[in-house]
Amino acid sequence: MDKLTRRDVIVATAAGGVAAATTAQGATFGNPDMPPQGAINTEGNPSSTTIIGPNNPALSSQFPGALSPPPTDVGSMPMFWASFNNAPRRIQNGGWARQVTQADFQISEEIAGVNMRLTRGGIREMHWHVFAEWAFVTKGSCRITTIDDQGRANVEDVSEGGLWYFPPGLPHSLQGIGEDGCEFILCFDNGRASEFDTLLINEWFAHTPPEVLALNFGVPAESFAKIPLHDLYIFQGAVPGPIEQDQAEAQGNAGPPRLRSSFPLIDLPPAKKTKGGEVRIADSSNFPISKNIAAALVRIHPKGMREMHWHPNSDEWLYIIEGEGELTVFETGPNAVTQNFNAGDVGYVKRSQGHYLRNTGLKDLVYLEVFRSSYFSDVSLSDWITHTPRAMVRQTLNVTDETIERFPVGKPVILPV
């Protein structure tokens, strides 16, 4: 008898183990792991799934994908769910703000998010910061003011479904002008950025010697005797007058900036529309000033799904505007993890990780996909397969030519097509 090598023994042992496992509880379609993943393991012993220790049913019921993952989930990943719903609010007379940054949401390296509300006339103090600011108005209308490095200023009104963008370092202010003010989402192109750590005009004035202020502005020092001695941040102001008057005062002889700071995303024709929903895209190709951040506004009808895909150029930060959905993320390992999302929740998917998002509710699921990039880019799994030689696909997936012919051609984006 030939001498057995260590490798022969390992291979034979492994094969026997696989055979035994297959006989006992073999891998099946839709449940590939041995032992099987999830509640299928508990057949005949249902108490295996019960929680008998401390529990918060109101909270755990919001996450069925985590409480009882689908049998195709495997392994683990850093938590890719967060929410504004449990983020502390900084409330002031005139509005409030709350944020989700990398300090709270470790995986979120490229984007930090802020949810802010301004009353009618409520003002976010004149300020600037070292990171780019991108915003989407979810309710009401907001008047924005800014100036570029050539001294060209502008005043613009941004309504529900609209965007604005301020490049890094350029100063700006915000004021609610809708009947009930406004609410919006801000994104900064740095996960560590904090809304509560910006450069505020009042703080600079208050911490500058009066004689320096007098010299800088060419007026007596006493002119500044009543300046606020602390930051205002958010405060109640008077409702502004006609925008044309504000624009004329701000621009003077310099005229407006070359590029607009706002963009009516909701008025844009969908880049893709199917029976399952629609998507609108804003990046530097149609919103030229937005060099650091690109985004998609996605609407998925009930039972629809954002197709299986990934983004090769940037991490994805997503924000649920309305509805409810289930996000599954796939990574090497293999690792596949599912989490549930509701309005006000934030998700994060690392660059090139495969994922899909299903509408699990009875109403439309509407959400934002935001990227730290000048352009929107995604790779569709279906698009890749249908543009690969058929023999390669047939041999890899062990499916028939007839099956491959039925795959959607091109990027479905939102299913059903």
C-alpha positions as CSV (number, residue, x, y, z in Angstrom):
1,M,0.0,0.0,0.0
2,D,1.4,3.4,-1.0
3,K,2.3,5.7,1.9
4,L,-0.3,8.3,2.5
5,T,0.7,11.9,2.6
6,R,-0.6,14.4,5.2
7,R,-2.4,16.2,2.5
8,D,-4.2,12.9,1.4
9,V,-5.4,12.4,4.9
10,I,-6.7,15.9,5.3
11,V,-8.5,15.7,1.9
12,A,-10.0,12.3,2.7
13,T,-11.1,13.4,6.2
14,A,-12.6,16.6,4.8
15,A,-14.5,14.7,2.1
16,G,-15.8,12.3,4.7
17,G,-16.9,15.2,6.9
18,V,-18.7,16.8,4.1
19,A,-20.4,13.6,3.1
20,A,-21.6,13.1,6.7
21,A,-22.7,16.7,7.0
22,T,-24.5,16.4,3.7
23,T,-26.3,13.3,4.9
24,A,-27.3,14.9,8.2
25,Q,-28.3,18.3,7.0
26,G,-26.9,19.1,3.6
27,A,-26.7,22.4,2.0
28,T,-29.7,23.3,-0.1
29,F,-30.7,26.0,-2.6
30,G,-31.3,29.2,-0.6
31,N,-29.5,27.7,2.5
32,P,-25.9,27.0,1.4
33,D,-24.1,26.6,4.7
34,M,-23.3,23.5,6.8
35,P,-24.6,23.5,9.4
36,P,-27.5,25.6,8.0
37,Q,-27.8,29.1,9.1
38,G,-30.7,30.6,11.0
39,A,-33.9,29.3,12.5
40,I,-34.0,26.3,10.2
41,N,-31.5,24.7,12.7
42,T,-34.2,24.8,15.4
43,E,-36.8,22.5,13.7
44,G,-38.0,20.2,16.5
45,N,-36.6,22.4,19.2
46,P,-38.3,25.8,18.8
47,S,-37.1,27.1,22.2
48,S,-33.7,27.6,20.5
49,T,-35.0,30.8,19.0
50,T,-36.6,32.3,22.1
51,I,-35.1,35.2,24.2
52,I,-35.7,34.5,27.9
53,G,-33.4,37.2,29.3
54,P,-33.7,41.0,29.2
55,N,-35.2,42.2,26.0
56,N,-36.8,45.3,24.5
57,P,-39.6,43.9,22.2
58,A,-40.4,47.4,20.8
59,L,-36.9,47.8,19.6
60,S,-36.1,44.3,18.5
61,S,-39.3,44.1,16.5
62,Q,-38.0,46.8,14.2
63,F,-35.1,44.5,13.1
64,P,-36.5,41.2,12.0
65,G,-33.5,40.7,9.7
66,A,-31.2,40.8,12.7
67,L,-33.5,39.0,15.1
68,S,-34.0,36.1,12.7
69,P,-31.7,36.5,9.7
70,P,-32.5,34.8,6.4
71,P,-30.7,31.4,6.1
72,T,-28.5,32.9,3.3
73,D,-26.9,35.3,5.8
74,V,-23.5,34.2,7.0
75,G,-20.7,35.6,9.1
76,S,-20.7,39.2,10.4
77,M,-19.8,42.8,9.5
78,P,-19.4,46.1,11.2
79,M,-22.8,47.6,12.0
80,F,-24.0,49.4,8.9
81,W,-27.2,50.8,10.5
82,A,-27.6,54.0,12.5
83,S,-30.4,56.5,13.0
84,F,-31.2,60.1,13.6
85,N,-34.2,58.9,15.6
86,N,-32.1,58.3,18.7
87,A,-29.5,61.0,18.1
88,P,-29.6,63.8,20.7
89,R,-31.0,67.1,19.4
90,R,-29.5,70.5,20.1
91,I,-32.7,72.5,20.4
92,Q,-32.7,76.3,20.3
93,N,-35.2,79.1,19.7
94,G,-35.5,78.9,16.0
95,G,-34.9,75.2,15.4
96,W,-32.7,72.2,16.2
97,A,-30.0,69.9,14.9
98,R,-28.8,66.3,15.4
99,Q,-26.0,64.4,13.8
100,V,-24.6,61.0,13.0
101,T,-20.8,61.0,12.6
102,Q,-18.1,58.4,12.7
103,A,-17.9,59.0,16.4
104,D,-21.3,57.3,16.7
105,F,-21.2,55.2,13.5
106,Q,-17.7,53.7,13.2
107,I,-18.1,52.4,9.6
108,S,-19.0,55.8,8.2
109,E,-15.6,57.0,7.2
110,E,-16.4,59.2,4.2
111,I,-19.7,60.9,5.1
112,A,-21.1,62.6,8.2
113,G,-24.8,63.4,8.4
114,V,-26.8,66.1,10.0
115,N,-30.6,66.5,10.3
116,M,-31.7,70.1,10.9
117,R,-35.0,72.0,11.4
118,L,-35.4,75.7,11.1
119,T,-38.6,77.5,11.9
120,R,-40.1,80.1,9.6
121,G,-37.5,82.9,10.0
122,G,-35.2,80.6,12.0
123,I,-31.5,81.2,11.1
124,R,-28.5,78.9,11.1
125,E,-25.8,81.4,12.1
126,M,-23.3,82.7,9.4
127,H,-20.4,80.2,9.4
128,W,-18.0,78.2,7.4
129,H,-16.0,74.9,7.7
130,V,-13.2,73.0,6.2
131,F,-15.3,70.3,4.5
132,A,-17.9,70.4,1.7
133,E,-21.6,70.7,2.6
134,W,-24.3,69.0,0.5
135,A,-27.9,69.2,1.5
136,F,-31.4,67.8,0.6
137,V,-34.6,69.6,1.7
138,T,-37.1,67.0,3.0
139,K,-39.8,69.6,4.0
140,G,-40.5,73.3,3.5
141,S,-38.2,75.9,1.9
142,C,-34.8,77.3,2.9
143,R,-33.1,80.5,1.8
144,I,-29.3,80.1,1.4
145,T,-26.6,82.7,1.1
146,T,-23.0,82.3,0.1
147,I,-20.0,84.0,-1.6
148,D,-17.1,82.6,-3.6
149,D,-13.4,83.4,-3.4
150,Q,-13.9,86.0,-6.1
151,G,-16.3,88.0,-4.0
152,R,-19.3,86.9,-6.0
153,A,-22.3,86.3,-3.8
154,N,-25.7,84.8,-4.3
155,V,-29.0,84.2,-2.4
156,E,-31.1,81.2,-3.5
157,D,-34.4,79.6,-2.3
158,V,-34.3,75.8,-2.1
159,S,-37.6,74.0,-1.8
160,E,-38.6,70.4,-0.9
161,G,-36.7,68.0,-3.1
162,G,-34.0,70.5,-3.9
163,L,-30.3,70.4,-3.2
164,W,-27.6,72.8,-2.2
165,Y,-23.8,72.5,-2.2
166,F,-21.1,74.7,-0.6
167,P,-17.5,74.0,-1.5
168,P,-15.0,73.6,1.4
169,G,-14.1,76.8,3.1
170,L,-16.8,79.1,1.6
171,P,-19.0,80.9,4.1
172,H,-22.8,80.6,4.1
173,S,-26.0,80.9,6.1
174,L,-29.4,79.3,6.1
175,Q,-32.9,80.5,7.0
176,G,-36.3,78.8,7.0
177,I,-38.8,80.5,4.7
178,G,-41.5,77.9,4.2
179,E,-44.9,78.3,5.9
180,D,-43.6,76.0,8.6
181,G,-39.9,76.7,8.0
182,C,-37.9,73.8,6.7
183,E,-36.2,70.5,7.5
184,F,-33.2,69.1,5.6
185,I,-30.4,66.6,5.6
186,L,-26.8,67.8,5.5
187,C,-23.9,65.6,4.4
188,F,-20.2,66.5,4.9
189,D,-17.4,64.8,2.9
190,N,-15.6,63.6,6.0
191,G,-17.0,61.0,8.4
192,R,-15.4,62.8,11.4
193,A,-16.9,66.2,10.6
194,S,-19.2,67.7,13.3
195,E,-22.0,70.1,12.8
196,F,-21.3,71.4,16.3
197,D,-17.7,72.3,15.5
198,T,-17.9,75.0,12.8
199,L,-16.3,78.4,12.4
200,L,-19.0,80.9,13.6
201,I,-18.9,84.6,12.8
202,N,-20.1,85.7,16.2
203,E,-17.4,83.8,18.0
204,W,-14.7,85.5,15.9
205,F,-16.1,88.9,16.5
206,A,-16.5,88.3,20.3
207,H,-12.8,87.1,20.5
208,T,-11.3,89.9,18.5
209,P,-10.0,93.1,20.3
210,P,-12.4,96.0,19.7
211,E,-9.6,98.1,18.2
212,V,-8.9,95.4,15.6
213,L,-12.6,95.3,14.6
214,A,-12.5,99.1,14.3
215,L,-9.4,99.0,12.1
216,N,-10.7,96.1,10.0
217,F,-14.2,97.7,9.3
218,G,-13.3,101.4,9.4
219,V,-15.8,102.3,12.1
220,P,-15.5,103.3,15.7
221,A,-14.9,100.5,18.2
222,E,-18.1,101.5,20.0
223,S,-20.1,100.3,16.9
224,F,-19.6,96.8,18.1
225,A,-20.5,97.3,21.8
226,K,-23.7,95.2,21.5
227,I,-22.4,92.2,19.5
228,P,-23.3,88.8,21.0
229,L,-20.6,87.6,23.3
230,H,-21.4,83.9,22.6
231,D,-22.4,81.9,19.5
232,L,-26.0,82.1,18.3
233,Y,-25.8,78.8,16.3
234,I,-29.6,78.7,15.6
235,F,-31.8,81.6,16.5
236,Q,-35.2,83.0,15.6
237,G,-35.0,85.8,13.0
238,A,-37.4,87.9,11.0
239,V,-38.8,86.4,7.8
240,P,-36.8,87.8,4.9
241,G,-38.2,90.0,2.2
242,P,-38.3,89.3,-1.6
243,I,-35.4,87.3,-2.8
244,E,-34.6,89.8,-5.5
245,Q,-33.9,92.5,-2.9
246,D,-31.6,90.1,-1.0
247,Q,-29.8,89.1,-4.2
248,A,-29.2,92.8,-5.2
249,E,-27.8,93.6,-1.7
250,A,-25.6,90.6,-1.6
251,Q,-24.2,90.8,-5.1
252,G,-23.6,94.5,-5.5
253,N,-21.4,95.2,-8.5
254,A,-19.7,91.9,-8.4
255,G,-22.6,89.9,-9.8
256,P,-23.5,86.3,-9.0
257,P,-21.1,83.3,-8.8
258,R,-20.4,81.5,-12.0
259,L,-22.1,78.3,-10.7
260,R,-25.4,78.1,-8.8
261,S,-25.3,76.6,-5.3
262,S,-28.8,75.0,-5.6
263,F,-30.3,72.3,-7.8
264,P,-34.0,71.2,-8.1
265,L,-33.4,67.4,-8.0
266,I,-37.0,66.5,-7.7
267,D,-37.9,68.3,-10.9
268,L,-35.3,66.3,-12.9
269,P,-36.6,63.6,-15.2
270,P,-35.8,60.2,-13.8
271,A,-32.5,58.7,-15.0
272,K,-34.3,55.3,-14.9
273,K,-38.0,54.5,-14.5
274,T,-39.5,51.0,-14.3
275,K,-42.7,49.4,-12.9
276,G,-40.7,49.0,-9.7
277,G,-39.8,52.7,-9.2
278,E,-37.5,55.4,-10.4
279,V,-34.1,57.1,-9.7
280,R,-32.8,60.6,-10.2
281,I,-29.1,61.4,-10.1
282,A,-27.3,64.6,-9.2
283,D,-23.5,64.9,-9.6
284,S,-21.0,67.2,-11.2
285,S,-22.3,66.3,-14.7
286,N,-25.6,68.2,-14.1
287,F,-24.9,70.1,-10.9
288,P,-21.4,71.4,-11.8
289,I,-20.5,73.0,-8.4
290,S,-20.9,69.6,-6.6
291,K,-17.3,68.4,-7.1
292,N,-17.1,66.4,-3.9
293,I,-20.5,64.7,-3.5
294,A,-22.8,62.8,-5.8
295,A,-26.2,61.4,-5.0
296,A,-29.2,59.5,-6.2
297,L,-32.8,59.9,-5.1
298,V,-34.5,56.5,-5.3
299,R,-38.1,55.6,-5.1
300,I,-39.1,51.9,-4.8
301,H,-42.7,50.8,-5.0
302,P,-44.1,48.1,-2.7
303,K,-42.5,44.7,-3.4
304,G,-39.8,46.4,-5.5
305,M,-36.1,46.2,-5.1
306,R,-33.0,48.2,-5.8
307,E,-31.1,45.6,-7.9
308,M,-28.0,43.6,-6.8
309,H,-25.1,46.0,-7.4
310,W,-22.0,47.7,-6.0
311,H,-20.2,51.0,-6.3
312,P,-16.6,50.9,-7.5
313,N,-15.7,54.5,-6.8
314,S,-16.9,55.4,-3.3
315,D,-18.6,54.2,-0.1
316,E,-22.4,54.7,0.0
317,W,-24.1,56.7,2.7
318,L,-27.9,56.2,2.6
319,Y,-30.8,58.0,4.3
320,I,-34.4,56.7,4.5
321,I,-36.8,59.6,3.8
322,E,-40.0,57.5,4.0
323,G,-41.1,53.9,4.0
324,E,-39.3,50.8,5.2
325,G,-36.8,48.4,3.7
326,E,-34.4,45.6,4.2
327,L,-30.7,46.0,3.1
328,T,-28.4,43.0,2.6
329,V,-24.7,43.5,2.2
330,F,-22.3,40.9,0.8
331,E,-18.5,40.9,1.4
332,T,-15.6,38.4,1.1
333,G,-15.5,35.6,3.6
334,P,-18.2,35.0,2.6
335,N,-20.1,37.5,4.8
336,A,-23.7,38.4,4.1
337,V,-25.7,40.4,6.7
338,T,-29.2,41.8,6.6
339,Q,-30.6,44.9,8.5
340,N,-33.9,46.7,8.5
341,F,-34.4,50.4,7.9
342,N,-37.2,52.9,8.6
343,A,-37.7,56.6,8.0
344,G,-34.9,58.6,9.6
345,D,-32.4,55.7,9.6
346,V,-28.9,55.9,8.1
347,G,-27.1,53.1,6.3
348,Y,-23.5,52.7,5.1
349,V,-22.0,50.3,2.5
350,K,-18.3,50.2,1.9
351,R,-16.9,50.6,-1.6
352,S,-17.4,47.5,-3.9
353,Q,-19.5,45.6,-1.4
354,G,-22.4,43.9,-3.1
355,H,-25.8,44.9,-1.8
356,Y,-29.5,45.2,-2.5
357,L,-32.4,47.0,-0.8
358,R,-36.0,45.7,-0.9
359,N,-39.2,47.6,0.0
360,T,-40.7,45.6,2.8
361,G,-43.6,48.0,3.5
362,L,-47.0,48.8,2.0
363,K,-46.0,52.3,0.8
364,D,-43.2,53.6,-1.4
365,L,-39.7,53.4,0.0
366,V,-37.8,56.7,-0.7
367,Y,-34.2,57.2,0.1
368,L,-31.0,59.0,-0.8
369,E,-27.7,57.3,-1.9
370,V,-24.8,59.8,-1.2
371,F,-21.2,59.4,-2.3
372,R,-18.0,61.2,-1.7
373,S,-17.3,61.5,-5.4
374,S,-17.7,63.9,-8.3
375,Y,-19.8,61.4,-10.2
376,F,-22.3,58.6,-9.6
377,S,-21.2,55.1,-10.5
378,D,-22.5,51.6,-10.0
379,V,-22.0,48.1,-11.4
380,S,-25.1,46.0,-12.0
381,L,-24.8,42.3,-11.4
382,S,-27.4,41.6,-14.1
383,D,-25.6,43.9,-16.5
384,W,-22.3,42.1,-15.9
385,I,-23.8,38.6,-16.4
386,T,-25.7,39.6,-19.6
387,H,-22.5,41.0,-21.1
388,T,-20.3,38.0,-20.4
389,P,-19.9,35.1,-22.9
390,R,-22.8,32.8,-22.4
391,A,-20.7,29.7,-22.0
392,M,-18.8,31.3,-19.2
393,V,-22.0,32.1,-17.3
394,R,-23.5,28.7,-18.0
395,Q,-20.5,26.8,-16.7
396,T,-20.0,29.1,-13.7
397,L,-23.6,29.2,-12.4
398,N,-24.8,25.9,-13.8
399,V,-27.9,27.4,-15.5
400,T,-29.3,26.9,-18.9
401,D,-29.1,29.2,-21.9
402,E,-32.9,29.6,-21.7
403,T,-32.5,31.0,-18.2
404,I,-29.8,33.4,-19.1
405,E,-31.9,34.7,-22.1
406,R,-34.6,35.7,-19.6
407,F,-32.2,37.9,-17.5
408,P,-32.8,41.7,-17.8
409,V,-30.5,43.2,-20.4
410,G,-28.6,46.3,-19.2
411,K,-29.1,47.8,-15.8
412,P,-32.5,47.2,-14.4
413,V,-31.7,49.5,-11.4
414,I,-35.1,49.0,-9.8
415,L,-37.0,45.7,-10.1
416,P,-39.5,44.6,-11.3
417,V,-38.7,46.1,-14.7
